[in-house]
Each structure stands twice: as structure tokens, then as C-alpha cells.
């Protein structure tokens, strides 16, 4: 008795049509007009055109391990295994070629969209003595109706109920939850970066004004929601490259635990909520947040592929958080703060790139997927990153020497002289770990977890409090 497997969201944890459309749009955003033109000729024609225009790397597409095991078991038992899919033949064959057992392929051919009743009739003709079928959606109900046994994979509760009324259901692979991978894709731990919003209010002394807190808190959440939406958009755009990355392949979209459609819906909802909160604070906050969004999208779509441009954009995004905090609190921090921010976060951004290049070099490769860097750029990135970190230390010295803080602080500014050596310790610690290939992808996350950095940050807080409350210096 043959075993027939659907492809999208059954054998694969993703939708090949969505994957191909993304790759095609990544080649040129103007290709969207071609997609619309092809769609007017029918879904079968669209799938065939995309199959010819996009060379999707099937070996990295996320497989459903349970269905692969089911197919392997059937093949070992001498049963014929077949992929029957509404996807185009070309991509289905690529997936079949990467499986460890022989698989026949039946798919759409540019004229016939092999879906629903059309698929059911085709399978009845090919397997008149019966077959078992694994599918995932209501479109598979006509196929289950003519199958001997039904295997329901990742289906909604309503589809499962209808399948049980239509066919003999022998296996049920429950639907994977969407909320948990969506929250993970939003990276709530990265919201720690948004604490920069409070810095201008702290330095200007307005943090002690009770009436300023509601606006700052709303701005914090607005920034977090918009940033989370951009993380999802970025991960969706880079899903093919992330699957080839040593750690990014575990992300919800790259691993297939979150569908592309669910990701877009989540991103749209987060953007709407974020800008709603920003407008409630003030139109100015919403405007600066809009600049952040535009710059982030430009980074995701193009700028991340340009050497050093990507690091400068990431640095600007950190500094924009200070700008949003300045607008939200209506404070006037010293320009030195923004200059320091640019150099300090530039050093951290380059440390992240250095780690990625070093890992690629250790693997014997020469280029980072989706980036403009090559392994020979490693010494240059090291030099630029260390220089930016030391420049941040010098800028802090100049900041204190120019008495920038005396406009706001009425206490002992001498305590602020603890800042330069402590910043030097943080920068040196990050780069020493980076050169040992022990740094995680995100230097910010590392610094939060690292004991030496924790102690240095705590001492920075002590020096600031001592200066703020005017306690005598040693």
C-alpha cells in the first residue's frame, strides 16, 4: 500500500511557494510586479514561473522529522513512497532528491494545480488499489476521502474533526503552537537595549519628576514592539541565509517553527501597537520612531550587505534610542552623549561581525552568507573595532574634562572619573573574549551575563550615584 505525502507544512515545515516568492523579491523588490502578472495566469503558472526563476536550495529547507521517519519506515518495509503536492514539480523533486530513501514525485506542472479534488482524482488513477495519505489542511479533505488511511499533520482542530468524519485517521501529529515561537521571534530579551530611552531623562535630572514616567514607559514599550516587528521582518527576509548559519538556523522562522504568514501577521500587529503607543505619547516620538523603522528596513533590505555600513547603521539604531528618549522626556542632554554612543556601540557592532567572520574562517569558508564581509577582512574589522572602543574611552574623558555634567550635576563630578577606566575594562573584556572565539552572536547579551562586565556596570552605577548625590570624593 503506497504512502503519499503532501509537501508544504507536512513533509516540510514551511511553504515552498512563500519561500520562493521571498527569494525572488530579494533579488529585486520590483519583482513583485512580475509576481502579480504571473498570478493572473493562475496559481499553477505562478508556481512554475517561480520554480524556473528561483533556484531554491532544498537541502536547507526544514523537514518534519516525524514525517521523514514515517516515510523512511514505509520505504524500509518495501512500500512505495510518493510526494503529491500542489507545489511545482521542480521544487518537489529537489526536496525528494535530498531524502535518504527513494521517493516518487507528483506536482503541479504549470497548467494543472494539483490540489484538492484534482489531487484526489490523480492519486485514484495512479493507485487504484488504495493508498495512505498525509496532509495538513482542509484542501486535503477530498484526498483523505478516497484514501485508505489518513495521517493528519499540523492541522487546525476544525480540519481534524472533518478528517475524522471523512476518513480513517490512523496518525495525528498535533499542531505546533504559534504563540511561543512568535514571542521568541520578537526577541523580548533584546528589549534591554531600550533602557537607553531612560538615559537622557536620568542625565538631565528629569527622571525624578513623577509626571514624566508614564510617557517614558509608553515610549519604552512602543520602541520594543516596533523593534520586535523589525526583528521578524529581518528574519523573514534572511530566512534562507539564516538556515546556513551555525546559530541563526535555530530561530523560529529559519527552523520552520513559525510560518512566514504568521510572522508577517505578528509583525504587522506589533507595528500597529507600537506606533499607537508612540502617537499617544507625542507626534514627535512617533516621528523619531518612524525614522528608526525606515533605517532598520533599509538595513534589512540592503545596507547589511555593505561592509562597515552595516555596523554604522546598527550603531545609529542604538543612538536613535537615546534620541527617542530625549524627545519623550523633553530633555537636553549634552551632544557628547550621542558622540560617545556612536563610538561605543560601533565597537560592539564590529565585535559581532568579527565573531561571525572568525567562525566562517574556522569552517574553511571565505564569505558570510548575506553579508559583504570576507575572511580577509578580519584584521581590518579587529583594528576598527578596537579603535572605536578606545575612542569611546577618550570621548568620555573629554566629556568629563569639558564639565558637560556640571550643567546638571551639583555634586562631586570627580566621581565620574571612574567612568573611563570602567568603560575600558568593558571594551577590553568584550574584545578579549571575541579574539578567543568565545563571544556569542550578540555582545550586549554577553555583557549582561558576564560577571566581569556585570561588576564593571555596577561600579559605573556607583560612580554615577556618588556624583549625582554630591557625596565627597575619596
N, C-alpha and C positions, 0 to 999 in steps of 0.2 A: 504494500500500500504506500504510494508516494507521499512524501511530506512536502507541502508547498508553503513557502514563507513569503509574507509581504516584506517590503524593503524598509520604507520610511516609518520610523517610530515602532518598528517591530524587530527586524534583524539589525537595523541601525537605530541609534538613539536620537537621530536627528532627521531632518527633511532635506533630501538632496536637492530639491528644486530651490529651496531657500538658500542652501549653501552655494549653489551655482550662481544664483542671482547676486549674492553678495560679492563673490569673486569677480563677476562681470562688472558690477558697479565700481568695484575697487580699481579696475583697470581704467575706468573713466566714469565719473558721475553722470556725464552726458549720455551714457549708455542706457539710462532709464527710458529715453525716448524709443530706443530700439526694442526694449522690453515691452513697452506699450504696443508698438507696431506688431510685434510677433504675437502678442496675446490676442489681438484682433483676429488672427488666423486660427485661433483655437489653442487649447492647453497642450495638445499633443505636438503641435507645431512649435510652440514656445519651448517645450522641453527638448525637442530635437535641436532647435537652433542653439539653445544654451549648451547642450551636450557637445556640439561642434565648436562653439566659441570658447568654452571653458575647459581646461584640462585639470579637472578636479583630482587632487591626489587622494585616491580612495584608501590608501593604506593607513592614513591617519584619521579617517572617519571613525567616530566612536561606535563600537559594536555593542550590542546587547549580549552580554556573556551568557545569560540563561538560554537565549535562543540559539546562540552558536553551539552551546553544549548539547541542546536538543537536536540540532542538525547533525552534529558530529556523531551522536549516539545512533541516530537513524541511519546515517551512512555506514557506520560500523556494522549495523545489523543487516546491511545489504539492501536497504531501501533507497529508492531514488529521491534525491532532494532537489527541489526546484525553487527558484525565486520568481514570483509572479508579482509584478509591480506596475503602478501607473507611471513610475519614473521612466525616463528614456532608456532604451536597451544599452546604450553606450556606458552610462554610469553604473547600471546594474551589473554589467559584465565586469567592470573594473572591480567592483566590490566582490563579486564571485571569484575573481582571479586571486584575491588576497586571502581567501579562506583555505583552511588546511584539508578540506575534503571536496570532492567533485560536486559541482552544482550546475544544473541547467538554468537558463535564464529566459524568461518571457517578460517583455516590457512594451511600453509604448514605442511606436515606430515613426512618429511624425504625422501619421494620418489617423491612427486609432489610439484613443486614450484608454489604456487598459485599466478600467476602474469600474467598480460596482457590477452591474449585470453583464457588461461586456467581458469583464474578467471571469465571471462565473460561467458564462457560455463557453469561453475559450478553454477553461480548465475541464469542463464536462466533455468537450470534444477530445482533449488530449488524454484524459484519464477516465474513460467511460466506466471502469470498474470501481471508481471511487478514489478519494484522496483525503488526507488530513490537511487542515489549513490554519495557519497562524496569522492573525491580523490584529488591528488596533482600533478601528473606527467604525462608525455607522455605515460607511461606504462598503465595508466588508460583509455586511449582513446578507446580501444576495449570494456571496460566495460561501458563507457558512451554511446557508440553507441547502446548498447542493453538495456540501462536503460530508464525509462520513463522521469526522470528529472536528470540533472547533477548539482552537487554542487562542484564548483572548489575552492580548498583551497591552498593558498600559492604557486600558480603555476607561472611559467615563462610566459611572455607575449606571446611567441610563442605557448605554450601549451594551454593558454586560447583561443587564436584565433582558434586553431584546434578544441578545445572542442566546441566552438560556432558553428563551421561548422558541427560538428558530432552529437551534441545532443541539447536538450533544456536546456539551462543553466538558472536555477532559482535563484541561490545564488552564489555570488563571494566574497570570503574572500581574499582581496589583499595580495600580497606577502610582507612579512615583510622586511624592509631594512636590508642589511648586513653590510654596511659600519659603521653605527653608533654603533651597538653592538661590531663590531670588534675593533673600536677605543677605546671603553670603556674597552674591554678585554685587550687591550695593556696598560691600566692604565697610560696615559700620565702624570697624576699628580705625579706619582712616579718618574718622571724624575728629580724632585727637588733633589733627592738623588745624582744624577750625578754631582751636583755642587761641590762635593768633588774633582772632577778631577782638579779643578782650584786651590785648596788649596796649593799643592806643589809649583806651579809657583808663587803664592802670597807670600808664606813664603821665597822663595829664591830670590824674587825681580825681577824675570824674567817676571812677568806679565806686566811690563811696556815696554817690548821690542815688538814693533809692529809686527815683523815677526813671533812671537810665537802664535799669536791669531788664524790664520786660522787652524793650526794643532790642537789646543785645542778645537776649536768649532767643527771641524770634529770628533774629538775623543768623544766629548760630545754626538753628535747625534749617533755615532756608538755604544756607550755604551747604549744609550737609546733604540735603535732599537733592539739590542741583548737582553737587559733586558726585553723589552716588549714581545719578542718572547718566552722567558723562562716563563713569566707570563702565556701566553696562553698554553704552554705545561704543566705547572704545574696545571692549572685549568682543562685542559682536563684529565690529569691523575687522578685528585682528584674529578672529577665531581660527582661521586656517594656520596662521603663523604660530599662535599660542599652542596648538597641538604638537608642534615640533620642539617646544621649549621644555626644559627639564622640570620646571615647577609650574609654569602657567598652564600646562596641559591639564592640571587638576582643577582649574577654575570651572564653575558651573556650566558656562556656555561651551567651553572647549571640550569638556568631558561629556557633554550631552545631557547632563542632569537638569539643565534648564534649556527649554526650547528657544529658538530665535524669536518667535512670535511673543512668547511670554515675557522675554527680556525687553522687547520693544514696548509692550503694554506697561510693564513696570517702570521703564524709563520715562514714558510719557506721563504717567501718574505722578512720579517723583518731581518732574519738571513743573507740572501744574501746581502741585502743593508748595514747592519751593518758591516759585515766583509769586504765588498767592500770599505767602507769609512776608516776602520781601516788600511787596506793594503795601501791605498792611503797616509795615514799619515806616517806609517813606519811598516816594518815587526815585529818589537818589540812590537808595540802597538797591532797588530793583535794576537801575541803570548800570551800576557797577557790577552787579551780579550778571547782567546781560553781557557785559564785556568779558567777564570770566568765562561764560558759556561759549561765546564766539571764539575766544582764544583756545579754549580746550578742544572744541570741534576742529579748529584749524590744525591743532597739534595731532589729533587722532587721524585726520584725513590725509595730511601731507607733511607737516613740519617735523614729525617724529622720525621721518626718513632722512632728514638733513643733519649732517654731523655738526655738533655743538649748538645748532639752532634748537634742537630738542631740549637740551639741558637749559638753555636760556629761557625757553618757554615755560618749562617746569618751575624754574626759579621765579619767573614773573607771576605764575599762578599762586605761589606762596605769598609773594609780596602783595598781590591783589587782596588776599585775605586781610592783611593789615589795612589796606585801603578801604575795604568794606567796613571794617571795624571803626576806622576813622570817621567815615560818613555816618554810621549808625549812632556813634556816641557824640558826634559833632565836636570832636576834639581836634587839637592842633599839635600833634607830636612833631618832634624835630625831624627834618629831612634825613639826618644821619641814620635814623632808624630804618628807613627804606633802603639806603645805600648798604648798610650792614646786612640787611636781609638778602639783598641780591647776591652778595659775595658768599655769605654763609650757606645759603641754600643751593647756590651754584656748585659749591664744593660737594654737598651731599648728592646732588643730581649726578655729578660726574663720578662719584664713588659707585653709584648704582650702575652706571654704564661700564665702569672699569670691571666690576664683578661679572657682568654679562659677557664682556669681551674675553675675560680670563677663562671663563667656563667654556666658551666656544673654542678657545685656543687649546685647552686641555683635552677637548674632544677630537682635536686634529682637524677642525674645520677652519674656514677663513673669513666667514661673514655671518653676521647676526641676521636672522630672518626678520624682515620688516623694518630693518634699521639701515642706516647708511654707513655704519662703522665696519671696519675690517680689523683683523687681528694685529696688523702692523700699526694701528692707531693707539695701541695700549700705552706705550711710553708717553705719547702726547696727552692722552686723557689723564694719566697719572700726574704729569707736570702741571697741567692746567687746574686739576682738582686740588692739588696741594697748594698751589699758588693762590687760588681763590680762598681757601681756608685760612691761609696766613694773612691774606689781605683783609679778611673779616676781623682778625685779631687787631691788625694795625688800625682799621677804621674805628674799632671800639676804643682804642687808645686815644685817637684823635677826637672822638665823640666826648670822652671824659675831659680831655685837656681843654676843649673849647668851652667847657662849662655849659654844655647844652642842657644838662639836667638841672642846673641851678635856677632855671626859669620855673620849674615845677617843684623841685625839692628844696625844702627849707632846712633840711637836716645835714648830716655829715656825708657829703658827696664822696669823701675819701674812701668810704666802704666800697664804692663802685670800682675801685682799682682791683678788686678781686675778680672782676669780670674777664679781663684779657687773659690771665693765665688759665682760668677755668675753661674758657672757650677754646684755648689752645689745647687743653687736655682732651676735650670732647672731639675736636677735629683730628687730633693725632691718634686718639683711640680708634675712631672710625676707619681712618686710612691704614693703620697698622693691621687691623682685623681684615680690611679689604685686601691688602697685599698678601695676607696668609690664606686667601680664598675661604675665609670663614664668615664673610658677611652675607646676610640674607639679601633677597632682592631689594628690600626697602630699608634704607639706612635709618629712617625715622622709627620704624618698628623695632629695629635692632637696638637703637639708643634707649628706647623705653624699657626694654627687657634687660639691657646690660647693666651689671652692678656698678662698674666704674662710671658710666655715663649717668646713672641714677644719682650717685653720690655727688658728681660734679654739678648736676642740675639742682640738687638740694642745696648745695653750697651757694650757687647763684641766687637761689631764693633767699637764703640767709643774708647774703650781702645786700640784696635789694631791700629787704625789710629793715635792716640796720640803717641803711641810708635814708629810707623813707621816714622812719620814726625819729630820725635825728639822734640816734644813740652814739655816744662818744666812740671815736675810732681808737684802735689799740696804739 
